[in-house]
Amino acid sequence: MTVFANDALKDEHALVTGATGGIGSATAKVLAETGAAVTLTGRREDKLEELAREIREANPSAHVYTHAADLVSEEERGQLVESAANACGPISLLVNNAGISGGGPVENLEREDIERVMDMNYTSTVLLTQIVYESMKKRQKGAIVNVTSLSGLRGTYGGTAYAGSKFAMTAFTHSFALEAIEHGVRVNAVSPGFVDTDMGRKSAQKKADRQGRSLDDVIKDSIPSGRMTTQLEVANTITFLLTDAAANIVGESVKISGGSVMR
């Protein structure tokens, strides 16, 4: 269920990366419900088409385009942006959601672990944003939301690679926001805690296993609200930041954690 008018983002074109993941798919659905044309990207074409069918079944008038891409590839990044623009017009909204987990305690890290996580979670995101921003800057209009994490605001055990990449994205968000707003482009981030996705549940279970406790006990003790954040709650926050209702919100990292940031 969306909380937005069905024309809140009419005439906008949103590119959602990592669209087949929990947060990405939920965000794509909400954006389509608000009237935006939506380009879905991820590595698996079959999963993208499945999501596109779900969106069209729920909203037959939705304008949805799919393009599979490996965002680590310079060539595929360029092809993605070009084909999306040809299909739906210039990209006016960007949701940088693609990312992977990985790493571990620093003594166990291999160079390949660090490079893989940083390439996907930070470097490729910055380089994709660079391409999309070029068009936004020319039109003096646009909005970008980066999906970071509470791990990008505070350290986590075993998070030297993953949290490092998310800290980098938080810093990118804040620094880029200062540049982009001069050209009418707003840049913000959402920083969720544990989200009820495959990745979120695995992360929470890993914490529970390390502490020798049950998952329910860890959630109850670490999240004041007593539960994980839903995918839709993150999607609604992202969508809000993309609408004109957030016109003067610039360079923020919106925490969605059920209060766990306070513990």
Helices and strands as residue ranges (DSSP letters): E 13-16, H 22-33, E 37-40, H 45-58, E 64-66, H 74-88, E 93-96, G 106-108, H 111-118, I 119-123, H 124-139, E 142-147, G 150-152, H 162-180, G 181-183, E 185-192, H 198-211, H 215-222, H 231-242, G 244-246, E 253-256, G 260-262
